[in-house]
Amino acid sequence: ALISRYLHHVTNYGYDGLFFYTYVENLGARYLDEYGFNEPIVKEYKRRHGVDIRTQPFDKEAWYRLRGEHMTQFMRELHAALAARGKKLSMAIYPPTPNYPEPWDGGKVDVPTGGNIYLDWGKWVDEGLVDELFVWWRGDQKKLLDQMLKRCEGKPVELVVAATRPFDDEWKSFITAGVTPVSVWAPGFEVDRVRPEPVSTQALNHPDWRYRMEALADMRIGTGVTFFAERKRSGGPAPDGDAAAALARDPHVMVRRQAMFALGAVRSEAHIPVLEAALMDEESSVRIAAAFALSTVNGPQTPKRLMAALLKDDKFQMKWACVDALVAMKDKAQPELIAGVNSPSEAVREVCVRALAQNGLPGSQPALLSLWKRERRESIVFYAITGLTKHALQTKTQNGIAPDVVLALVEALRDSRFAVQLWAVMSLEEVASSLPSDQALNVADALEQLFRQFGDRCKRPDVSWGWRAVGNAMLAYGPRSKERLEAMLTSQSGSGQGQDRWLAWAAYQVLHVPQSPTKAILCQEKDAVEAHAKYAPAFPGWRSEPGSKSVRTGEREIRGGSLV
């Protein structure tokens, strides 16, 4: 099923192939060896070594390699399916640990958040299971490339390396050997520049589009071109700005795009009409670049021009650029933003709400409150809720935050849309320390009522995970809420009518298996096992989720000291 899904996207959307990172975006990992106790792994390890890894000590290296064998088999099947359709498979390899997964930066921990799996890239090369190996950032990239060049000799495997300065001499020998340095984030060495040295401003009129593009890129980043020296001396835009403006109508899209960025660096009001006109360019990347440039220089009609552009291009990159520009305009954009929350266009409403949420200007809060209560698009409600929370915290007094915001958040806990309920939950957690005691007690009671919905009879679509957000918010409201959770846990230890096993399990998870939406919370494996043995109620088993067959809830059971 997984391979079919990959094939669907690759074949139906015209991609050349698939590229895999080895990190897992998982904030639930608590220690390195928390995962990997699935039944096939357990059975095969016991067949080979006579040991049950869930209940007995075992050789972890052998376990890592067994998990890696399953990964290699997956790649055999995936590569065969891709090759049959003329598609390719590429894998990122992490130089510090080339045979193991990369830690995820977003987890803010230096351990692979999916556990250790042996990545046998040498076998992948030998069996022809990869078309490309991409040497990722960090570590000794050159040492790993030397190993790969030897292993890949005579094999149809492309080698690529992530390089901050792909034109530097240090890569020349590798380029000669067939390695391709690729710049992902490289200030001064972007894909819009094909040579490391700056070109003359005279290149703005060069017949070769690449020279025109490079001259504009130099304007944008300031790599010693005369343009910037002239501007610094005069304190205003240099004459080259007009030449850049003329290139806004260049036949080549790469030149037009760089012209937008260059004009953003020039910051001349004379070029505002050029940038506003480019918002309607036939190429989306030019429209996006124009919107970003208007964050640095803009006029009284710019907000209206941006709103009109969103009717032509409502994709996320364009919305992002328009938000940046409107936020940068501050109070100049405020009237259009407040009016825009009533637009029939979802893209316009979303951008206006996001900009109002970020700028925090007077008048934003009533507009966001008004929209929130009538808006049906959940993503727009999310931006309204987060914006209101931000404003309320920024304007709080010694008496706390605005009562109407707190009331609206509590009311949202009863919204018919479950996603809106959980966004309100997270905002209430954020404002907990800013509420007076009477408000805090009311909020705590409302959160407890919501948490109790996740018991045995729960039919919510977020039954497997929604309780986590509510429970975390309860903990933010102090000892009283913690005691309520402990009561849910301890009162279910016996048997009898009315026992709610799932509520007890959720309370245990919140109290003793902490998780955060922003970072992984690590602990020692020994401590996790001991806490489970001491506090965990009986695992409730299986639960049918709405709209699906009976499945596990995604929670992990611990047997005999090991997680499964």
TORMARMI-128059 format. One record per residue (C-alpha): x, y, z; residue number from 0. Coordinates in steps of 0.02 Angstrom, whole numbers. Example, Ala and Ser with C-alpha at 12.3 -4.5 7.8 and 13.67 -1.06 7.14 Angstrom:
[[615; -225; 390]; 0]
[[684; -53; 357]; 1]
This chain:
[[0; 0; 0]; 0]
[[142; 120; 42]; 1]
[[230; 86; -123]; 2]
[[67; 111; -218]; 3]
[[46; 279; -136]; 4]
[[222; 334; -185]; 5]
[[195; 274; -363]; 6]
[[31; 369; -374]; 7]
[[115; 534; -332]; 8]
[[269; 506; -439]; 9]
[[176; 451; -595]; 10]
[[24; 564; -584]; 11]
[[117; 725; -547]; 12]
[[264; 709; -665]; 13]
[[407; 688; -541]; 14]
[[573; 613; -596]; 15]
[[580; 503; -442]; 16]
[[587; 499; -253]; 17]
[[714; 570; -131]; 18]
[[717; 509; 49]; 19]
[[790; 589; 203]; 20]
[[834; 469; 343]; 21]
[[769; 572; 489]; 22]
[[594; 554; 561]; 23]
[[495; 708; 612]; 24]
[[441; 635; 778]; 25]
[[427; 730; 942]; 26]
[[364; 579; 1038]; 27]
[[529; 487; 1053]; 28]
[[595; 479; 1232]; 29]
[[754; 377; 1211]; 30]
[[855; 299; 1071]; 31]
[[787; 122; 1072]; 32]
[[604; 157; 1104]; 33]
[[545; 92; 935]; 34]
[[572; -69; 838]; 35]
[[475; -200; 936]; 36]
[[347; -240; 802]; 37]
[[292; -421; 791]; 38]
[[389; -468; 632]; 39]
[[552; -402; 709]; 40]
[[519; -490; 875]; 41]
[[481; -657; 792]; 42]
[[627; -653; 671]; 43]
[[753; -604; 804]; 44]
[[692; -747; 915]; 45]
[[704; -869; 769]; 46]
[[884; -818; 735]; 47]
[[949; -794; 911]; 48]
[[827; -881; 1027]; 49]
[[793; -720; 1124]; 50]
[[631; -624; 1152]; 51]
[[686; -443; 1139]; 52]
[[533; -384; 1235]; 53]
[[576; -482; 1392]; 54]
[[761; -530; 1384]; 55]
[[929; -441; 1361]; 56]
[[984; -442; 1178]; 57]
[[1119; -385; 1057]; 58]
[[1063; -213; 999]; 59]
[[1183; -206; 851]; 60]
[[1105; -367; 783]; 61]
[[935; -290; 813]; 62]
[[982; -132; 717]; 63]
[[1044; -237; 571]; 64]
[[885; -341; 570]; 65]
[[781; -182; 560]; 66]
[[897; -126; 419]; 67]
[[862; -286; 322]; 68]
[[678; -241; 320]; 69]
[[725; -68; 257]; 70]
[[831; -143; 118]; 71]
[[689; -259; 67]; 72]
[[572; -110; 58]; 73]
[[697; -24; -56]; 74]
[[708; -177; -169]; 75]
[[522; -174; -196]; 76]
[[510; 15; -213]; 77]
[[657; 31; -334]; 78]
[[589; -108; -444]; 79]
[[420; -24; -453]; 80]
[[497; 146; -491]; 81]
[[618; 78; -621]; 82]
[[475; -7; -713]; 83]
[[402; 167; -739]; 84]
[[566; 254; -782]; 85]
[[578; 338; -612]; 86]
[[728; 351; -496]; 87]
[[765; 329; -311]; 88]
[[884; 441; -212]; 89]
[[936; 426; -29]; 90]
[[1014; 555; 86]; 91]
[[1161; 492; 188]; 92]
[[1214; 581; 349]; 93]
[[1406; 593; 358]; 94]
[[1425; 587; 549]; 95]
[[1334; 418; 552]; 96]
[[1324; 359; 370]; 97]
[[1251; 189; 416]; 98]
[[1119; 257; 534]; 99]
[[977; 384; 524]; 100]
[[1003; 569; 545]; 101]
[[934; 656; 701]; 102]
[[794; 777; 662]; 103]
[[840; 959; 697]; 104]
[[659; 998; 736]; 105]
[[662; 879; 884]; 106]
[[804; 980; 962]; 107]
[[889; 820; 1019]; 108]
[[1043; 732; 953]; 109]
[[967; 559; 934]; 110]
[[872; 484; 786]; 111]
[[690; 506; 836]; 112]
[[640; 347; 744]; 113]
[[770; 240; 829]; 114]
[[925; 158; 755]; 115]
[[910; 61; 592]; 116]
[[1064; -1; 502]; 117]
[[1067; 82; 330]; 118]
[[1171; -31; 220]; 119]
[[1206; 93; 80]; 120]
[[1348; -17; 16]; 121]
[[1226; -159; -16]; 122]
[[1106; -37; -98]; 123]
[[1245; 10; -219]; 124]
[[1298; -170; -251]; 125]
[[1120; -227; -286]; 126]
[[1074; -73; -389]; 127]
[[936; -18; -270]; 128]
[[978; 167; -280]; 129]
[[1005; 284; -426]; 130]
[[1081; 421; -320]; 131]
[[1165; 443; -151]; 132]
[[1154; 619; -81]; 133]
[[1288; 660; 49]; 134]
[[1200; 776; 170]; 135]
[[1266; 914; 283]; 136]
[[1386; 902; 430]; 137]
[[1527; 785; 470]; 138]
[[1670; 736; 355]; 139]
[[1583; 742; 187]; 140]
[[1743; 718; 88]; 141]
[[1793; 560; 182]; 142]
[[1622; 484; 148]; 143]
[[1629; 536; -35]; 144]
[[1798; 450; -54]; 145]
[[1720; 289; 14]; 146]
[[1570; 306; -101]; 147]
[[1675; 341; -256]; 148]
[[1767; 177; -228]; 149]
[[1609; 78; -193]; 150]
[[1514; 154; -339]; 151]
[[1652; 133; -469]; 152]
[[1576; 55; -623]; 153]
[[1401; 65; -548]; 154]
[[1260; 174; -617]; 155]
[[1245; 276; -458]; 156]
[[1253; 465; -458]; 157]
[[1340; 549; -311]; 158]
[[1282; 719; -248]; 159]
[[1345; 823; -102]; 160]
[[1261; 967; -11]; 161]
[[1385; 1112; -16]; 162]
[[1369; 1289; 49]; 163]
[[1496; 1347; -82]; 164]
[[1484; 1230; -231]; 165]
[[1601; 1336; -338]; 166]
[[1746; 1331; -216]; 167]
[[1908; 1246; -266]; 168]
[[1886; 1115; -129]; 169]
[[1757; 1027; -237]; 170]
[[1850; 1029; -403]; 171]
[[1931; 858; -383]; 172]
[[1763; 782; -335]; 173]
[[1676; 864; -482]; 174]
[[1810; 790; -596]; 175]
[[1773; 620; -518]; 176]
[[1589; 640; -559]; 177]
[[1517; 710; -396]; 178]
[[1389; 850; -411]; 179]
[[1394; 984; -273]; 180]
[[1222; 1057; -244]; 181]
[[1186; 1220; -154]; 182]
[[1027; 1216; -51]; 183]
[[1052; 1368; 61]; 184]
[[1204; 1466; 7]; 185]
[[1208; 1656; 27]; 186]
[[1302; 1727; -121]; 187]
[[1304; 1562; -214]; 188]
[[1122; 1536; -260]; 189]
[[1063; 1442; -413]; 190]
[[1034; 1612; -493]; 191]
[[1222; 1639; -502]; 192]
[[1329; 1525; -612]; 193]
[[1498; 1598; -566]; 194]
[[1571; 1648; -397]; 195]
[[1640; 1818; -445]; 196]
[[1526; 1970; -465]; 197]
[[1497; 2038; -639]; 198]
[[1497; 2218; -698]; 199]
[[1337; 2318; -697]; 200]
[[1362; 2333; -885]; 201]
[[1306; 2152; -893]; 202]
[[1128; 2213; -863]; 203]
[[1124; 2245; -1051]; 204]
[[1216; 2086; -1102]; 205]
[[1134; 1983; -1240]; 206]
[[1157; 1823; -1138]; 207]
[[1017; 1808; -1009]; 208]
[[1134; 1724; -885]; 209]
[[1242; 1879; -873]; 210]
[[1090; 1989; -849]; 211]
[[1027; 1873; -712]; 212]
[[1195; 1872; -623]; 213]
[[1210; 2061; -626]; 214]
[[1037; 2074; -546]; 215]
[[1082; 1941; -418]; 216]
[[1237; 2042; -372]; 217]
[[1126; 2194; -346]; 218]
[[1018; 2092; -231]; 219]
[[1156; 2021; -121]; 220]
[[1284; 2161; -134]; 221]
[[1441; 2068; -189]; 222]
[[1549; 2218; -228]; 223]
[[1457; 2283; -381]; 224]
[[1475; 2468; -420]; 225]
[[1289; 2488; -393]; 226]
[[1304; 2468; -205]; 227]
[[1458; 2578; -189]; 228]
[[1365; 2717; -281]; 229]
[[1212; 2695; -172]; 230]
[[1314; 2701; -11]; 231]
[[1400; 2863; -63]; 232]
[[1242; 2951; -118]; 233]
[[1126; 2884; 16]; 234]
[[994; 2845; -115]; 235]
[[961; 2732; -264]; 236]
[[1096; 2723; -395]; 237]
[[1056; 2745; -581]; 238]
[[1067; 2556; -605]; 239]
[[896; 2540; -525]; 240]
[[815; 2603; -685]; 241]
[[910; 2474; -785]; 242]
[[848; 2339; -666]; 243]
[[670; 2405; -683]; 244]
[[683; 2389; -872]; 245]
[[725; 2205; -850]; 246]
[[558; 2178; -763]; 247]
[[493; 2150; -941]; 248]
[[635; 2036; -993]; 249]
[[580; 1885; -1097]; 250]
[[671; 1764; -980]; 251]
[[582; 1718; -818]; 252]
[[745; 1702; -718]; 253]
[[793; 1879; -764]; 254]
[[622; 1950; -722]; 255]
[[624; 1863; -554]; 256]
[[796; 1930; -509]; 257]
[[740; 2103; -566]; 258]
[[606; 2100; -431]; 259]
[[731; 2056; -295]; 260]
[[853; 2188; -358]; 261]
[[719; 2322; -353]; 262]
[[678; 2267; -177]; 263]
[[859; 2302; -132]; 264]
[[856; 2472; -221]; 265]
[[702; 2529; -122]; 266]
[[658; 2671; -238]; 267]
[[479; 2734; -236]; 268]
[[497; 2769; -421]; 269]
[[495; 2581; -452]; 270]
[[339; 2539; -350]; 271]
[[227; 2538; -506]; 272]
[[347; 2414; -588]; 273]
[[337; 2297; -439]; 274]
[[148; 2313; -426]; 275]
[[128; 2275; -611]; 276]
[[237; 2120; -591]; 277]
[[110; 2050; -467]; 278]
[[13; 2000; -622]; 279]
[[160; 1923; -716]; 280]
[[121; 1762; -809]; 281]
[[251; 1667; -706]; 282]
[[213; 1629; -524]; 283]
[[394; 1646; -464]; 284]
[[399; 1824; -531]; 285]
[[236; 1867; -444]; 286]
[[303; 1797; -281]; 287]
[[467; 1892; -297]; 288]
[[372; 2054; -331]; 289]
[[267; 2029; -175]; 290]
[[421; 1999; -68]; 291]
[[505; 2154; -143]; 292]
[[353; 2259; -97]; 293]
[[390; 2222; 86]; 294]
[[540; 2340; 71]; 295]
[[464; 2477; -37]; 296]
[[278; 2508; -60]; 297]
[[145; 2640; -87]; 298]
[[-34; 2682; -38]; 299]
[[-107; 2569; -173]; 300]
[[4; 2420; -134]; 301]
[[-117; 2332; -14]; 302]
[[-256; 2335; -145]; 303]
[[-135; 2273; -279]; 304]
[[-83; 2129; -167]; 305]
[[-264; 2081; -134]; 306]
[[-300; 2082; -320]; 307]
[[-147; 1974; -353]; 308]
[[-214; 1843; -232]; 309]
[[-367; 1823; -343]; 310]
[[-248; 1769; -482]; 311]
[[-128; 1667; -376]; 312]
[[-192; 1589; -214]; 313]
[[-50; 1463; -189]; 314]
[[40; 1456; -22]; 315]
[[202; 1539; -83]; 316]
[[108; 1689; -147]; 317]
[[6; 1702; 13]; 318]
[[165; 1694; 115]; 319]
[[245; 1834; 14]; 320]
[[90; 1943; 27]; 321]
[[82; 1919; 215]; 322]
[[263; 1975; 229]; 323]
[[229; 2132; 127]; 324]
[[70; 2179; 220]; 325]
[[149; 2153; 391]; 326]
[[297; 2261; 340]; 327]
[[177; 2401; 291]; 328]
[[106; 2407; 470]; 329]
[[-30; 2538; 493]; 330]
[[-28; 2585; 307]; 331]
[[-107; 2416; 269]; 332]
[[-224; 2408; 419]; 333]
[[-385; 2475; 336]; 334]
[[-369; 2353; 191]; 335]
[[-332; 2209; 309]; 336]
[[-485; 2242; 416]; 337]
[[-594; 2257; 261]; 338]
[[-513; 2102; 186]; 339]
[[-573; 1985; 323]; 340]
[[-745; 2001; 242]; 341]
[[-684; 1959; 67]; 342]
[[-773; 1818; -27]; 343]
[[-599; 1754; -73]; 344]
[[-530; 1627; 50]; 345]
[[-352; 1673; 1]; 346]
[[-382; 1857; 37]; 347]
[[-466; 1820; 204]; 348]
[[-324; 1705; 255]; 349]
[[-188; 1829; 210]; 350]
[[-278; 1971; 299]; 351]
[[-303; 1868; 456]; 352]
[[-122; 1811; 457]; 353]
[[-59; 1989; 434]; 354]
[[-175; 2056; 570]; 355]
[[-117; 1917; 685]; 356]
[[65; 1963; 659]; 357]
[[61; 2152; 662]; 358]
[[-30; 2172; 829]; 359]
[[-95; 2346; 788]; 360]
[[-246; 2425; 874]; 361]
[[-407; 2370; 793]; 362]
[[-344; 2197; 750]; 363]
[[-424; 2109; 898]; 364]
[[-607; 2156; 861]; 365]
[[-585; 2108; 679]; 366]
[[-511; 1938; 723]; 367]
[[-646; 1903; 853]; 368]
[[-784; 1948; 732]; 369]
[[-712; 1839; 593]; 370]
[[-678; 1691; 706]; 371]
[[-860; 1669; 753]; 372]
[[-924; 1665; 574]; 373]
[[-778; 1592; 475]; 374]
[[-803; 1414; 415]; 375]
[[-630; 1383; 344]; 376]
[[-536; 1296; 485]; 377]
[[-362; 1354; 433]; 378]
[[-419; 1536; 440]; 379]
[[-494; 1509; 612]; 380]
[[-326; 1439; 667]; 381]
[[-237; 1600; 617]; 382]
[[-371; 1703; 703]; 383]
[[-355; 1605; 865]; 384]
[[-165; 1613; 869]; 385]
[[-169; 1798; 824]; 386]
[[-292; 1839; 961]; 387]
[[-188; 1743; 1087]; 388]
[[-32; 1837; 1036]; 389]
[[-119; 2006; 1047]; 390]
[[-197; 1964; 1215]; 391]
[[-29; 1919; 1290]; 392]
[[55; 2074; 1218]; 393]
[[-78; 2190; 1290]; 394]
[[-108; 2105; 1457]; 395]
[[-120; 2212; 1613]; 396]
[[-99; 2174; 1798]; 397]
[[-278; 2108; 1792]; 398]
[[-234; 1982; 1658]; 399]
[[-279; 1971; 1475]; 400]
[[-436; 2035; 1389]; 401]
[[-587; 1941; 1462]; 402]
[[-676; 1933; 1294]; 403]
[[-530; 1836; 1220]; 404]
[[-532; 1710; 1364]; 405]
[[-720; 1692; 1347]; 406]
[[-705; 1663; 1161]; 407]
[[-571; 1530; 1188]; 408]
[[-679; 1439; 1316]; 409]
[[-828; 1448; 1199]; 410]
[[-720; 1372; 1062]; 411]
[[-699; 1216; 1169]; 412]
[[-880; 1179; 1122]; 413]
[[-859; 1218; 937]; 414]
[[-929; 1083; 823]; 415]
[[-760; 1072; 736]; 416]
[[-639; 966; 835]; 417]
[[-486; 1052; 760]; 418]
[[-550; 1220; 822]; 419]
[[-573; 1146; 996]; 420]
[[-392; 1089; 1003]; 421]
[[-324; 1255; 938]; 422]
[[-419; 1341; 1078]; 423]
[[-348; 1214; 1200]; 424]
[[-170; 1256; 1149]; 425]
[[-205; 1443; 1165]; 426]
[[-280; 1418; 1338]; 427]
[[-123; 1325; 1389]; 428]
[[-19; 1471; 1326]; 429]
[[-115; 1602; 1426]; 430]
[[-131; 1499; 1586]; 431]
[[-3; 1597; 1687]; 432]
[[-83; 1764; 1637]; 433]
[[-257; 1729; 1705]; 434]
[[-325; 1784; 1875]; 435]
[[-373; 1640; 1990]; 436]
[[-561; 1647; 1958]; 437]
[[-538; 1641; 1770]; 438]
[[-408; 1503; 1786]; 439]
[[-528; 1395; 1887]; 440]
[[-664; 1413; 1756]; 441]
[[-543; 1369; 1616]; 442]
[[-477; 1219; 1712]; 443]
[[-653; 1152; 1736]; 444]
[[-692; 1174; 1551]; 445]
[[-532; 1082; 1502]; 446]
[[-573; 939; 1620]; 447]
[[-745; 920; 1542]; 448]
[[-665; 910; 1370]; 449]
[[-534; 784; 1428]; 450]
[[-670; 669; 1495]; 451]
[[-741; 655; 1319]; 452]
[[-594; 541; 1274]; 453]
[[-653; 396; 1382]; 454]
[[-716; 223; 1332]; 455]
[[-867; 287; 1236]; 456]
[[-771; 418; 1138]; 457]
[[-822; 435; 955]; 458]
[[-717; 588; 914]; 459]
[[-609; 579; 756]; 460]
[[-460; 633; 862]; 461]
[[-488; 492; 987]; 462]
[[-309; 428; 970]; 463]
[[-219; 590; 1010]; 464]
[[-331; 737; 1051]; 465]
[[-327; 699; 1237]; 466]
[[-139; 737; 1239]; 467]
[[-164; 922; 1197]; 468]
[[-305; 938; 1323]; 469]
[[-207; 849; 1459]; 470]
[[-53; 957; 1432]; 471]
[[-161; 1112; 1448]; 472]
[[-236; 1046; 1610]; 473]
[[-61; 1028; 1684]; 474]
[[-30; 1212; 1647]; 475]
[[-173; 1256; 1767]; 476]
[[-83; 1195; 1922]; 477]
[[-100; 1066; 2061]; 478]
[[-291; 1060; 2059]; 479]
[[-297; 1000; 1879]; 480]
[[-155; 879; 1908]; 481]
[[-252; 805; 2055]; 482]
[[-404; 782; 1941]; 483]
[[-296; 683; 1819]; 484]
[[-223; 579; 1959]; 485]
[[-399; 541; 2019]; 486]
[[-448; 480; 1846]; 487]
[[-297; 365; 1849]; 488]
[[-308; 295; 2026]; 489]
[[-497; 275; 2030]; 490]
[[-487; 153; 1886]; 491]
[[-366; 33; 1969]; 492]
[[-502; -83; 2028]; 493]
[[-650; -162; 1941]; 494]
[[-830; -117; 1945]; 495]
[[-971; -34; 1853]; 496]
[[-928; 133; 1776]; 497]
[[-742; 100; 1760]; 498]
[[-668; 201; 1616]; 499]
[[-509; 114; 1559]; 500]
[[-464; 232; 1418]; 501]
[[-482; 386; 1525]; 502]
[[-364; 309; 1652]; 503]
[[-240; 265; 1515]; 504]
[[-245; 442; 1443]; 505]
[[-221; 517; 1617]; 506]
[[-71; 403; 1645]; 507]
[[6; 457; 1480]; 508]
[[-15; 642; 1518]; 509]
[[55; 626; 1694]; 510]
[[197; 503; 1668]; 511]
[[239; 499; 1481]; 512]
[[265; 684; 1443]; 513]
[[263; 747; 1265]; 514]
[[279; 922; 1192]; 515]
[[221; 992; 1024]; 516]
[[385; 1088; 1005]; 517]
[[525; 972; 1059]; 518]
[[565; 792; 1103]; 519]
[[573; 760; 1290]; 520]
[[710; 633; 1324]; 521]
[[730; 519; 1473]; 522]
[[830; 364; 1518]; 523]
[[758; 199; 1459]; 524]
[[772; 130; 1636]; 525]
[[669; 274; 1706]; 526]
[[533; 253; 1575]; 527]
[[516; 67; 1611]; 528]
[[512; 94; 1799]; 529]
[[380; 231; 1785]; 530]
[[272; 118; 1679]; 531]
[[285; -25; 1803]; 532]
[[240; 92; 1947]; 533]
[[100; 198; 1874]; 534]
[[25; 121; 1717]; 535]
[[-150; 47; 1724]; 536]
[[-193; -106; 1622]; 537]
[[-177; -67; 1438]; 538]
[[-356; -51; 1369]; 539]
[[-315; -153; 1213]; 540]
[[-405; -115; 1051]; 541]
[[-524; 24; 1009]; 542]
[[-624; 57; 851]; 543]
[[-594; 229; 780]; 544]
[[-736; 320; 692]; 545]
[[-740; 281; 506]; 546]
[[-611; 143; 512]; 547]
[[-585; -38; 557]; 548]
[[-532; -83; 733]; 549]
[[-354; -23; 754]; 550]
[[-229; 15; 890]; 551]
[[-235; 192; 955]; 552]
[[-52; 221; 923]; 553]
[[-5; 209; 1108]; 554]
[[137; 92; 1153]; 555]
[[119; -53; 1274]; 556]
[[262; -106; 1386]; 557]
[[285; -290; 1424]; 558]
[[418; -359; 1537]; 559]
[[520; -199; 1537]; 560]
[[521; -166; 1349]; 561]
[[413; -58; 1239]; 562]
[[317; -140; 1098]; 563]
